[in-house]
Amino acid sequence: MSQNTEIDPVYTEEIGHGNSIAAWACVGIMTIGFIVGGIAFAFHNATVVYASIGVVVLGLIVGWIMKKAGFGVGGSRSGAAH
């Protein structure tokens, strides 16, 4: 019986995990939005819930802009060599 011991090159690449300034800013802003939105939902405050949804979307936009500005993984201004 012969076993194939060749490793697929897809599995040898570093994952990266998004550990960058852009990722931290994005996740931080979105976390604040989710926490405030969850508390507002528990208190039946629809206005703050919808505002929190806007904060979550804002976090996505901030992360995308920062990535384009070079603060993402492997970016020119990220400060870390990944």
MODARA-V144856 format. One record per pair of residues at least 6 apart in sequence whose ideal C-beta (glycine too) atoms are under 8 Angstrom apart, sorted by the first residue. I is the first residue (numbers start at 1). J is the second residue. D is the distance in whole Angstrom. If there is no record, write none. Layout:
I_J_D + I_J_D
//
This chain:
14_82_7 + 16_73_5 + 16_74_8 + 16_82_6 + 18_73_6 + 19_73_7 + 19_80_7 + 19_82_7 + 20_67_8 + 20_71_6 + 20_72_5 + 20_73_5 + 20_75_7 + 20_78_5 + 20_80_7 + 20_82_8 + 21_66_7 + 21_71_4 + 21_78_6 + 21_79_7 + 22_63_5 + 22_66_4 + 22_67_5 + 22_69_8 + 22_71_4 + 22_72_5 + 22_75_7 + 22_78_8 + 23_63_7 + 23_72_7 + 23_73_7 + 25_59_8 + 25_62_6 + 25_63_6 + 25_66_6 + 25_71_8 + 26_59_5 + 26_60_6 + 26_62_6 + 26_63_3 + 26_64_8 + 26_66_7 + 27_59_7 + 27_63_8 + 28_59_8 + 29_55_7 + 29_56_8 + 29_58_6 + 29_59_3 + 29_62_6 + 29_63_8 + 30_55_8 + 30_56_5 + 30_59_4 + 30_60_7 + 32_55_6 + 32_59_8 + 33_52_5 + 33_53_7 + 33_54_8 + 33_55_3 + 33_56_4 + 33_58_8 + 33_59_6 + 34_52_7 + 34_56_7 + 36_48_7 + 36_52_5 + 36_55_7 + 37_48_7 + 37_49_5 + 37_52_3 + 37_53_7 + 37_55_8 + 37_56_7 + 40_46_8 + 40_47_8 + 40_48_4 + 40_49_5 + 40_52_6 + 41_49_5 + 66_72_7 + 67_75_7 + 69_75_8 + 69_77_7 + 70_76_4 + 70_77_4 + 70_78_7 + 71_77_6 + 71_78_6 + 72_78_6 + 73_82_5 + 74_81_8 + 74_82_5
//
